[in-house]
Amino acid sequence: MAGKANHDYHILEPDIWPLIGSISALTFTSGMVLSFYPDLFGAASKIVIWAGLAGLIATFFMWFKNVVIEAQRGDHTPVVQLHMRYGMILFIASEVMFFVGWFWSFFDFALFPTALEVSNAGTPDQTTTSLFGQSGAAASLVPEGMEVLDPFSLPLLNTLILLCSGTTVTWAHHALIHGDREGLKQGLWATIALGVLFSAIQAYEYSVAPFNFGQNTYSSAFYMATGFHGFHVLIGTIFLAVCLYRAYLGHFTPRQHFGFEAAAWYWHFVDVVWLFLFIAIYIWGGWGAPVH
């Protein structure tokens, strides 16, 4: 029959959203550049940034919507699903290298520290002074006079929360494989609730932290690494919430559920990164420093 596919691949129809996404990305980054010159561009940079961001969000929504429609239409053959898995694996590998960069900077600061002294820690008058070249000055990752967060308080609680969320998302996955849709929904609800709880506790932890972003290498590395991880938790929570919505719509079958599988992989990746952050930054990084 003319026009009938005789292969296992899915040939995409022409779509405007890749072009819109490219233009939006250029608009957003251009707005970021303009914001570096507030005297010249003023509020115009914010308008450009928000316009680009709105275009990116619309692109994400519509593009993923199209992917879901293709999946429900049966376009995702076993070969297509395999290649989508390859794509997700490569994406997670790129995310691994992203966090390798932050760990690299943290260990560079930790193994080759500069002698610093912090005065009036935790107050608006806090100052950081370099002791480089002074007799008897000891270099350490955490400057003298600075307190760190207790790793066995809120960080340990958040570790247990994420570990529990890893078990609940696995419960949801196994329930789906065995055709238990109620178990799928319950597991997703539990995972999403734990993700929201983690984010709330981390926000509170930041609000009571005894150091600010950018005051020294330790605080900068701490906030960049844990902050980007917190952002990934938010993205993962949204990812799982979309899967929960699709579960209520009757999407996913025991044989075809790559959308959920990708979300579960991403969530396990977030769990593993947090374990490294907890051990390296919270425990090892603050070892021997006074606890807040």
C-alpha positions in Angstrom: 0.0 0.0 0.0 1.4 3.4 -1.0 2.6 5.5 2.0 2.6 2.6 4.4 5.7 2.4 6.6 7.8 -0.7 6.0 10.3 0.0 8.9 10.3 0.2 12.7 11.3 3.9 12.8 9.1 6.9 13.4 9.5 9.7 10.8 8.5 13.0 12.5 6.1 15.4 10.8 7.3 18.9 10.2 7.0 21.0 13.4 7.5 24.6 14.3 8.5 24.1 17.9 12.2 23.4 17.4 12.5 26.8 15.6 10.5 28.6 18.3 12.7 26.9 20.9 15.9 28.1 19.2 14.6 31.7 18.8 13.5 31.6 22.5 16.9 30.3 23.7 18.6 33.1 21.7 16.2 35.7 23.2 16.7 34.5 26.7 20.5 34.4 26.6 20.6 37.8 24.8 18.5 39.2 27.7 21.0 37.8 30.1 23.8 39.6 28.3 21.8 42.9 28.2 21.2 42.6 32.0 25.0 43.0 32.5 24.6 46.6 31.3 21.7 48.1 33.3 22.8 51.6 32.7 22.3 51.2 28.9 19.3 48.9 28.7 17.5 49.3 32.0 14.2 47.3 32.3 14.4 46.3 28.6 16.7 43.4 29.5 14.1 42.0 31.9 11.5 42.1 29.2 13.8 40.2 26.8 14.6 37.6 29.5 11.0 37.0 30.3 10.0 36.8 26.7 12.7 34.2 26.0 11.8 32.3 29.1 8.1 32.2 28.2 9.0 30.9 24.7 11.2 28.2 26.2 8.4 27.0 28.6 5.9 27.0 25.8 8.3 24.9 23.7 8.9 22.4 26.5 5.2 22.0 27.1 4.2 21.6 23.4 7.1 19.5 22.5 6.6 17.0 25.3 2.8 17.1 24.5 3.6 16.0 21.0 5.8 13.2 22.3 3.0 12.0 24.5 0.6 12.1 21.6 3.0 10.1 19.5 3.4 7.5 22.2 -0.4 7.1 22.6 -0.8 6.8 18.9 1.6 3.9 18.8 4.4 5.6 17.0 6.9 4.5 19.7 7.8 1.1 18.4 10.3 -1.1 20.3 13.2 0.3 18.2 12.1 3.9 18.8 11.8 3.2 22.6 15.3 1.7 22.6 16.7 4.8 21.0 14.8 7.0 23.4 16.5 5.0 26.2 19.9 5.7 24.6 19.0 9.4 24.5 18.0 9.4 28.2 21.2 7.6 29.2 23.3 10.2 27.3 21.3 13.0 29.0 21.9 11.6 32.5 25.6 11.1 31.5 25.8 14.8 30.6 24.2 15.6 34.0 26.8 13.5 35.7 29.6 15.5 34.1 27.8 18.7 35.1 28.0 17.7 38.8 31.6 16.4 38.3 32.5 20.1 37.6 31.0 21.2 40.9 32.7 18.4 42.8 36.0 19.2 41.0 35.9 22.8 42.2 34.9 21.8 45.7 37.8 19.3 46.0 40.2 21.8 44.5 39.2 24.4 47.1 39.4 21.7 49.8 42.8 20.2 48.9 44.4 23.6 48.1 42.8 26.0 50.5 43.7 29.7 51.2 44.2 31.0 54.8 41.1 33.1 55.6 39.5 34.5 58.7 35.9 35.4 59.1 34.7 38.1 61.6 31.2 38.7 62.8 30.0 35.4 61.3 26.3 35.1 60.5 25.7 38.9 60.9 25.2 41.7 58.3 28.7 43.0 59.3 30.4 39.7 58.4 33.8 40.2 56.8 36.4 37.7 55.3 40.1 38.6 55.6 42.9 36.9 53.8 45.7 35.7 56.0 48.0 34.8 53.1 51.7 35.3 54.0 51.1 35.9 57.7 53.2 34.0 60.2 51.3 31.0 61.7 48.3 31.3 59.4 46.7 27.9 58.8 44.9 27.3 55.5 41.7 25.3 55.6 38.6 24.9 53.5 36.4 26.4 56.2 37.9 29.8 57.3 38.7 30.4 60.9 35.7 31.8 62.8 33.1 30.3 60.4 30.4 27.8 61.5 29.0 25.1 59.3 25.7 23.2 59.2 25.4 20.1 61.3 25.4 17.3 58.8 23.5 15.0 61.2 20.6 17.3 61.6 18.5 18.5 58.6 21.0 17.1 55.9 20.7 13.6 57.4 16.9 13.9 57.5 16.9 15.0 53.8 19.1 12.0 53.0 16.6 9.6 54.6 13.8 11.4 52.8 15.5 10.9 49.4 16.4 7.3 50.1 12.8 6.6 51.0 11.6 8.4 47.8 13.9 6.0 45.8 12.0 3.1 47.3 8.6 4.6 46.6 9.3 5.3 42.9 10.6 1.7 42.6 7.4 0.5 44.2 5.4 2.5 41.6 7.5 1.1 38.8 7.0 -2.5 39.9 3.3 -1.9 40.4 3.1 -0.7 36.8 5.0 -3.7 35.4 2.6 -6.0 37.2 -0.5 -4.1 36.1 -1.3 -2.6 39.5 -2.4 0.9 38.6 -3.5 1.8 42.1 -0.1 0.9 43.4 1.4 3.0 40.6 -0.6 6.1 41.7 0.1 5.5 45.4 3.8 5.1 44.8 3.9 8.3 42.7 1.9 10.3 45.2 4.4 9.2 48.0 7.4 10.0 45.9 6.1 13.5 44.9 5.2 14.2 48.6 8.8 13.2 49.7 10.3 15.4 46.9 8.3 18.4 48.0 9.2 17.8 51.6 12.9 17.6 50.7 12.7 20.9 48.9 10.9 22.6 51.8 13.5 21.4 54.3 16.4 22.5 52.0 14.8 26.0 51.7 14.5 26.2 55.5 18.1 25.0 55.8 19.3 27.8 53.5 17.3 30.4 55.5 19.1 29.4 58.8 22.6 28.7 57.3 25.3 30.6 59.2 27.1 31.7 56.0 26.0 33.5 52.8 26.7 32.8 49.1 29.9 34.2 47.7 31.6 35.1 51.0 34.4 32.5 50.5 35.2 29.4 48.4 33.5 27.0 50.8 30.2 28.9 50.8 30.3 29.4 47.1 30.9 25.7 46.4 28.3 24.7 49.0 25.5 26.7 47.5 26.3 26.0 43.9 26.5 22.2 44.3 23.6 21.8 46.7 21.5 24.5 45.0 21.8 23.0 41.5 20.9 19.6 43.1 17.9 21.2 44.7 16.9 22.6 41.2 17.2 19.0 39.8 14.9 17.8 42.6 12.3 20.3 41.6 12.6 19.3 37.9 12.3 15.6 39.0 9.2 16.3 41.1 7.5 18.0 38.1 8.5 15.1 35.9 6.9 12.7 38.3 3.8 14.9 38.7 3.3 14.7 35.0 3.6 10.9 35.1 1.0 10.9 37.9 -1.4 13.0 35.8 -0.8 10.6 32.8 -1.5 7.6 35.1 -4.9 9.0 35.9 -5.5 9.5 32.2 -4.9 5.8 31.7 -1.5 6.2 30.0 1.3 3.7 30.4 1.1 -0.1 30.0 3.3 -2.8 31.5 5.0 -3.1 28.1 5.2 0.6 27.1 5.9 3.2 29.7 9.2 4.9 28.7 7.9 8.3 30.0 7.6 6.9 33.5 10.8 4.9 33.2 12.8 8.0 32.2 11.4 9.9 35.2 12.4 7.0 37.5 15.9 7.0 36.1 16.2 10.7 36.6 15.0 10.4 40.2 17.5 7.7 41.1 20.2 9.9 39.6 19.2 12.7 41.9 19.3 10.3 44.8 22.8 9.1 44.1 24.1 12.7 43.5 22.7 13.7 46.9 24.6 10.8 48.7 27.9 12.1 47.2 27.0 15.7 48.2 26.1 14.6 51.8 29.3 12.7 52.3 31.7 15.1 50.5 30.3 18.5 51.3 28.3 18.2 54.5 30.4 15.6 56.4 33.9 15.7 55.0 33.9 19.3 53.9 32.8 20.6 57.3 34.8 18.1 59.4 36.4 19.8 62.4 34.7 23.1 62.0 32.4 24.6 64.6 28.8 23.5 64.0 26.0 26.0 63.9 
